[in-house]
Amino acid sequence: MVTAQLTTAGALLLAALLPGGVPTDGKGMPPAVQESRPRGPLDDAEARRAAAEKRAQDAVMDAIHRAKYRVFKDPDDAFQSLKRELEDVRDNPDLGPAVKSALEEQLISGLRTVASLGRAVKRVQSEVDTIERRIAAVDSRIALREQRQQDGPVTLDQLRERMELEFERVHLRLQREHVKLVELPLEWLRDLYEDLRSPPD
C-alpha cells in the first residue's frame, strides 16, 4: 500500500481542480494556512498562574465559610483562621494583582463580620456561663434539701421551699435559652443562614 502525503501546495492544486476553484481571502489570494503555535514558557507560566488563582479562590471561600460556622463555637479561632488565610494570600507570589486584591477584600470583609459576631457570641457566652453557675447553685441547694428530708417527714415549709427552688431552676433554664436565641443580632443570623445550612466537614 502506498501512502501519499498531501502538502499545502498540493492541497491548493487539488482544490483548483475542484468545482469552485481555490477559496480566496477576498483579495484574490489563497487564504493563509493557519498553524498552531507551539507552547512556550509564557504559556506554561500563565497556566500555572491560572491554576494557582483558582486554588486560592477556592481556599478563601472555604476559609470564610468555615470561619462563619466556627465563630459560634470558638470566636477567637475563627478570627485567627481568617487572618492566617489573609497572610497566605498576601504572601502568594503566583497570584495576579487583580485576583490578589479581590481576595484580600473578601477576607477583610469576612474578618470584620467574624469580629463583630464574635463579640456578640462572647457576650452571650458570658451571660450563659453566669446563668449556668446560678443553676448549679440551685441544684446544690435542692440536693441538700433532699438529703435532709430523708431523716424525717417533709414539713409544709420544706415543701414550699422545694417548690420555690424548682421554680427558680426552671426560670433560670428558660432565661438561658432566651439569651442563646435572642441576644445574637437576627440580621447576622439571616446573613449567615445559607452558609450554616450546609456546615463544613
C-alpha positions in Angstrom: 0.0 0.0 0.0 1.4 3.4 -1.0 0.5 6.3 1.4 0.8 9.7 -0.2 1.2 12.8 1.9 -0.6 15.9 0.7 1.4 19.1 1.0 -0.1 22.6 1.3 0.8 23.3 -2.3 -0.7 20.0 -3.3 -3.9 20.8 -1.4 -4.3 24.1 -3.2 -3.6 22.5 -6.6 -6.2 19.8 -5.9 -8.7 22.5 -4.8 -8.1 24.3 -8.1 -9.2 21.3 -10.0 -12.5 21.0 -8.0 -15.7 22.9 -8.8 -15.5 26.5 -7.5 -11.7 26.7 -7.7 -9.5 27.8 -4.9 -11.1 29.7 -2.0 -9.7 33.2 -1.6 -9.4 35.7 1.3 -11.4 38.4 -0.5 -8.4 39.9 -2.3 -8.0 37.1 -4.8 -5.3 35.4 -2.8 -5.4 32.0 -1.3 -6.0 32.1 2.5 -3.0 31.7 4.7 -2.5 28.3 6.3 -3.3 28.5 10.0 -0.8 26.6 12.0 -1.0 26.2 15.8 1.8 28.0 17.7 3.9 25.6 19.9 3.5 26.2 23.6 6.3 28.2 25.2 7.4 29.2 28.7 4.9 32.1 28.7 2.0 29.7 28.1 3.2 27.4 30.9 3.5 30.4 33.3 0.0 31.6 32.5 -1.4 28.1 33.1 0.4 27.8 36.4 -0.9 31.3 37.5 -4.5 30.4 36.5 -4.3 27.2 38.5 -2.8 28.9 41.5 -5.5 31.6 41.4 -8.3 29.0 41.2 -6.8 27.2 44.2 -6.5 30.4 46.1 -10.1 31.4 45.3 -11.4 28.1 46.5 -9.3 28.2 49.7 -10.6 31.7 50.5 -14.2 30.8 50.0 -13.7 27.7 52.2 -11.9 29.6 54.9 -14.7 32.3 55.1 -17.4 29.6 55.1 -15.6 27.7 57.9 -15.0 30.8 60.0 -18.6 31.9 59.8 -19.6 28.5 61.2 -16.8 28.2 63.7 -17.4 31.6 65.2 -20.4 30.3 67.2 -18.2 27.8 68.9 -14.8 29.5 69.1 -14.8 33.2 68.0 -11.0 33.6 68.5 -10.1 30.6 66.5 -12.5 31.7 63.7 -10.9 35.1 63.5 -7.3 33.8 63.6 -8.0 31.3 60.8 -9.1 34.2 58.5 -6.0 36.2 59.5 -3.8 33.3 58.5 -5.6 32.9 55.2 -5.2 36.7 54.5 -1.4 36.4 55.2 -1.2 33.4 52.8 -2.9 35.4 50.1 -0.6 38.4 50.5 2.5 36.2 50.5 1.4 34.2 47.5 3.7 35.1 44.5 1.6 33.2 42.0 -1.4 35.5 42.2 -2.0 38.3 39.8 -2.6 41.8 41.2 -6.3 41.9 40.4 -7.1 38.4 41.9 -4.9 39.1 45.0 -6.7 42.4 45.6 -10.2 40.8 45.2 -9.3 38.0 47.6 -7.9 40.4 50.2 -11.1 42.5 50.1 -13.2 39.3 50.6 -11.1 38.2 53.6 -11.0 41.7 55.2 -14.8 41.8 54.9 -15.0 38.4 56.4 -12.7 39.4 59.3 -15.0 42.4 60.1 -18.1 40.2 60.1 -16.5 37.5 62.3 -15.0 40.1 64.7 -18.4 41.7 65.2 -20.3 38.4 65.5 -17.5 37.1 67.8 -18.0 39.9 70.2 -21.7 39.2 70.4 -21.1 35.5 70.8 -18.6 36.1 73.7 -21.2 38.4 75.4 -23.8 35.7 75.1 -21.4 33.0 76.4 -20.6 35.2 79.4 -24.2 35.6 80.2 -24.9 31.9 79.7 -22.0 31.0 82.0 -23.4 33.3 84.7 -26.8 31.6 84.4 -25.2 28.2 84.5 -23.5 29.0 87.7 -26.8 30.1 89.2 -28.4 26.9 88.1 -25.6 24.8 89.6 -26.1 26.7 92.9 -29.8 26.0 92.9 -29.2 22.3 92.0 -26.9 22.1 95.1 -29.5 23.6 97.3 -32.1 21.2 96.1 -29.8 18.2 96.6 -29.0 19.4 100.1 -32.7 19.7 100.9 -33.4 16.2 99.6 -30.7 14.8 101.7 -32.0 16.5 104.9 -35.6 15.3 104.2 -34.5 11.7 104.2 -34.1 12.0 108.0 -37.8 12.7 108.7 -41.2 13.7 107.4 -41.5 16.6 105.0 -42.9 19.7 106.5 -45.1 22.3 104.7 -42.3 24.8 104.9 -39.8 22.4 103.4 -42.3 21.6 100.6 -42.8 25.3 99.9 -39.1 25.9 99.8 -38.6 23.0 97.4 -41.2 24.3 95.1 -39.6 27.7 95.1 -36.3 26.2 94.2 -37.7 24.2 91.4 -39.5 27.3 90.1 -36.2 29.2 90.2 -34.4 26.4 88.4 -37.0 26.3 85.6 -36.9 30.1 85.3 -33.1 30.1 85.0 -33.1 27.4 82.3 -35.7 29.4 80.3 -33.6 32.6 80.8 -30.5 30.7 79.5 -32.3 29.6 76.3 -33.7 33.1 75.8 -30.2 34.5 75.9 -29.0 32.0 73.4 -31.8 32.6 71.0 -32.5 36.3 71.2 -29.2 38.1 72.2 -27.5 37.5 68.9 -28.5 40.1 66.2 -31.0 38.5 64.0 -29.8 40.2 60.8 -26.4 38.5 61.2 -28.1 35.1 61.6 -30.1 35.8 58.4 -27.0 36.7 56.5 -25.3 33.5 57.7 -28.3 31.2 57.1 -27.2 30.0 53.7 -23.7 29.1 55.0 -24.9 27.5 58.1 -27.4 25.4 56.3 -24.5 23.2 55.0 -21.8 23.3 57.6 -18.2 22.3 56.5 -17.0 18.8 57.1 
